[in-house]
């Protein structure tokens, strides 16, 4: 029988696609495995919709299916969801309510193949109990970096020792492997210690420490100190830290078309002259903030490619409705603005791109690192503020934007940072630093590189005839 590994990602393109790339990496290096990827159905998705147009994500999955016959996708049926959680946390509820489906799927797969391991996302942690009951070795794949993982695993200890809510502590975290001036203020804004969401995060962090191993999408050259501290167990002082496997950088291959003509437009621009502004699938702005971004781009006088998502996203609103009057006409010679989606990976690899204003989502960070594109860091939610600290203070490959207390960024500030990135001595230093990091990212994946070695160790664990989850 074939050896099979089941991957169970969270909802959201960043989590799903990163997990699929992990599957591709495993079967590319070790073709004897087959991979089954479980896909949750978003709430309120109309499964009877007659629209046959594929979304970019569906294009990506279709491409993987066609190219990698040993990777299969299993769609979990939709559930009715009376959700109480914040939008970013809905996966937790969907995954929990889908556990009976996961149980049936794993039992079915076990009857026809050698099911060697299940790899969960921290959002789908509730399936750990099912895999353990079925005596299947369980791992976690953390789609962000080692410092973000470290602070997540440390959350139960921090909560246990805190005399008040975490967001009210305002205290430094002096743990080897973390940036020196790292504080509790760098934790996500959503971490209200008294909320349901926080309790779920605590449970997820505790569950991860029970697994056989945690796979993390990073590499030694950028997060060596944090990885060393993780392996020493410094972030779980009252328990056991599983083996950490650092297998990155794992980035999503280009997918989707160029319907907006971004790549054709970039072909006409000078080398390293264009700044990309892209903020992820959930990075949406108010009309007031969009106006300031537009003003900042005009002030910078730099060429730009801007992917716009609005809080008011409605097909009835076109770019003229969302942006300042006359902006598109005034900037048409040196700028391009598109709605909602563009092939970011292909854009970042284009020779015309010289800078990147990013929300600091880890997938976007790694794409920029692998292409050697310097950044302006504009974190929006989740662990992105942690990533900003890594980029600005540890790796020194990004400039930081000054924001008001409510997160608002002025056009003057944005324009100044773009000019600094593209024109100043500091910007040139950042450009040189990220070029070195680009080289080290390739070396990590080469044979005998740090990530290649960790992947080999992981595969050997999978191949063992009997591996059982920790109790």
SULBEL-V913620 format. One record per helix or strand of 2 or more residues. SS is the DSSP state (H for helix, E for strand). FROM is the first residue (numbers start at 1). TO is the last residue. If there is no record, write none. Layout:
<<SS;FROM;TO> <SS;FROM;TO>>
//
This chain:
<<E;3;8> <H;13;29> <E;33;39> <H;56;67> <E;71;75> <H;87;97> <H;99;112> <E;114;120> <H;122;133> <E;138;142> <H;146;161> <H;166;168> <H;184;186> <H;196;208> <E;213;216> <H;220;231> <E;243;246> <H;262;267> <E;274;278> <H;287;300> <E;303;308> <H;319;322> <H;327;330> <E;335;339> <H;344;348> <E;353;358> <H;362;371> <E;375;377> <H;384;395> <E;398;400> <H;411;423> <H;425;445> <H;450;463>>
//
